[in-house]
Amino acid sequence: MHLTLRQLQIFSQAASRTSLTRAAEDLHLSQPAVSMQVKQLEDAIGMPLFDRAGKGLQLTEAGRELYRYSKEISAKVDEVIQVMDELKGLHRGALSIAVATTVSQYAIQAVAGFHKRHPGIRVSLDVTNRKSLLSQLNQNEADIVLMGFPPKKRQLESIPFMDNPLVVIAAADHPLGRRKAINLAEISAETFLLRETGSGTRQAIERFMKRKKVSLSNTLFMSSNEAIKQAVAAGLGLAIVSRHTISLELKAATLIELPVRGFPLARQWYIVRPSSKRYSMAARAFADFILSGEVQF
């Protein structure tokens, strides 16, 4: 059996995109060229890799196994390239960073500072939700993930690097804004704007409310912090967010932080990566830069 890295690359792209046409566009090849490479790969293996019946490509059992191995092979090839780049020092290379939406403002400042030191490193920054971050950790896709509350049951290395206090916010003209102290029970009847299921911030809120035996009676759900901040500013309800994400709104007086007893909730942000993943020189340098405390934020 003779397989080539190029065939595996093309097959993997077709599998992830569930389309030969889209894979061809991604790889800047013609659709017939992609089809030919996949056909040659199937001939070499002696089994079909795709079920072409119906809409889109579906992996066969053999295709699923090969797809899993092809991703592992691709990761190893990337690692070889990184090692070779490292032999040349931190003048070249690539760094893939994925961050939770609550960390995005900090991450942008960190990437900007890192880029000034190492302009030759190509940095990609993916700001996404917790579900996507966990998927990227599972698939070994990102070099470094910045997030809160890393899962405990996975083989991950987690290093805390900054406190991330959660606070209760309201519109600037909210009646509770005139209070010097507020009991948690007093706000339980308010409408609360929460992130989607699976959000790290929402999980922290739910754990806290459960410990305090308090239920939020009226809740609305939104998929981004920006939407929540805008909704709170418009008077739609209260929210619990990272204090780091509202600095501009507090300065502009569009939002206020309420003095609720028990708040702020103490949380932290973490540098997270799979324990089995080798740190590239660029990733190590970026982690060290964050841990140095030099990021202006």
Secondary structure as the mmCIF struct_conf table of DSSP 4:
data_model
#
loop_
_struct_conf.conf_type_id
_struct_conf.id
_struct_conf.beg_label_comp_id
_struct_conf.beg_label_asym_id
_struct_conf.beg_label_seq_id
_struct_conf.end_label_comp_id
_struct_conf.end_label_asym_id
_struct_conf.end_label_seq_id
HELX_RH_AL_P HELX_RH_AL_P1 LEU A 5 ARG A 17
TURN_TY1_P TURN_TY1_P1 THR A 18 THR A 18
HELX_RH_AL_P HELX_RH_AL_P2 LEU A 20 LEU A 27
TURN_TY1_P TURN_TY1_P2 HIS A 28 HIS A 28
HELX_RH_AL_P HELX_RH_AL_P3 GLN A 31 ILE A 45
TURN_TY1_P TURN_TY1_P3 GLY A 46 GLY A 46
BEND BEND1 MET A 47 MET A 47
STRN STRN1 PHE A 50 ASP A 51
BEND BEND2 ALA A 53 GLY A 56
STRN STRN2 GLN A 58 LEU A 59
HELX_RH_AL_P HELX_RH_AL_P4 GLU A 61 GLU A 86
TURN_TY1_P TURN_TY1_P4 LEU A 87 LYS A 88
TURN_TY1_P TURN_TY1_P5 LEU A 90 HIS A 91
BEND BEND3 ARG A 92 ARG A 92
STRN STRN3 ALA A 94 ALA A 100
HELX_RH_3T_P HELX_RH_3T_P1 THR A 101 VAL A 103
HELX_RH_AL_P HELX_RH_AL_P5 SER A 104 ARG A 117
TURN_TY1_P TURN_TY1_P6 PRO A 119 GLY A 120
BEND BEND4 ILE A 121 ILE A 121
STRN STRN4 ARG A 122 THR A 128
HELX_RH_AL_P HELX_RH_AL_P6 ARG A 130 ASN A 138
TURN_TY1_P TURN_TY1_P7 GLN A 139 ASN A 140
BEND BEND5 ASP A 143 ASP A 143
STRN STRN5 ILE A 144 GLY A 148
BEND BEND6 PHE A 149 PHE A 149
BEND BEND7 LYS A 152 ARG A 154
STRN STRN6 LEU A 156 ASP A 163
STRN STRN7 LEU A 166 ALA A 171
TURN_TY1_P TURN_TY1_P8 ALA A 172 ASP A 173
HELX_RH_3T_P HELX_RH_3T_P2 PRO A 175 ARG A 178
BEND BEND8 LYS A 180 LYS A 180
STRN STRN8 ILE A 182 ILE A 182
HELX_RH_AL_P HELX_RH_AL_P7 LEU A 184 ILE A 187
TURN_TY1_P TURN_TY1_P9 SER A 188 ALA A 189
BEND BEND9 GLU A 190 GLU A 190
STRN STRN9 THR A 191 LEU A 194
HELX_LH_PP_P HELX_LH_PP_P1 ARG A 195 GLU A 196
TURN_TY1_P TURN_TY1_P10 THR A 197 GLY A 198
HELX_RH_AL_P HELX_RH_AL_P8 GLY A 200 LYS A 212
TURN_TY1_P TURN_TY1_P11 LYS A 213 LYS A 213
BEND BEND10 SER A 217 SER A 217
STRN STRN10 ASN A 218 PHE A 221
BEND BEND11 SER A 223 SER A 223
HELX_RH_AL_P HELX_RH_AL_P9 ASN A 225 ALA A 233
TURN_TY1_P TURN_TY1_P12 ALA A 234 GLY A 235
BEND BEND12 LEU A 236 LEU A 236
STRN STRN11 LEU A 238 SER A 242
HELX_RH_3T_P HELX_RH_3T_P3 ARG A 243 ILE A 246
HELX_RH_AL_P HELX_RH_AL_P10 SER A 247 ALA A 252
TURN_TY1_P TURN_TY1_P13 ALA A 253 ALA A 253
BEND BEND13 THR A 254 THR A 254
STRN STRN12 LEU A 255 GLU A 257
STRN STRN13 VAL A 260 VAL A 260
TURN_TY1_P TURN_TY1_P14 ARG A 261 GLY A 262
BEND BEND14 PRO A 264 PRO A 264
STRN STRN14 LEU A 265 LEU A 265
HELX_LH_PP_P HELX_LH_PP_P2 ALA A 266 ALA A 266
STRN STRN15 GLN A 268 PRO A 274
TURN_TY1_P TURN_TY1_P15 SER A 275 SER A 276
BEND BEND15 LYS A 277 LYS A 277
HELX_LH_PP_P HELX_LH_PP_P3 ARG A 278 SER A 280
HELX_RH_AL_P HELX_RH_AL_P11 MET A 281 LEU A 291
TURN_TY1_P TURN_TY1_P16 SER A 292 GLY A 293
#
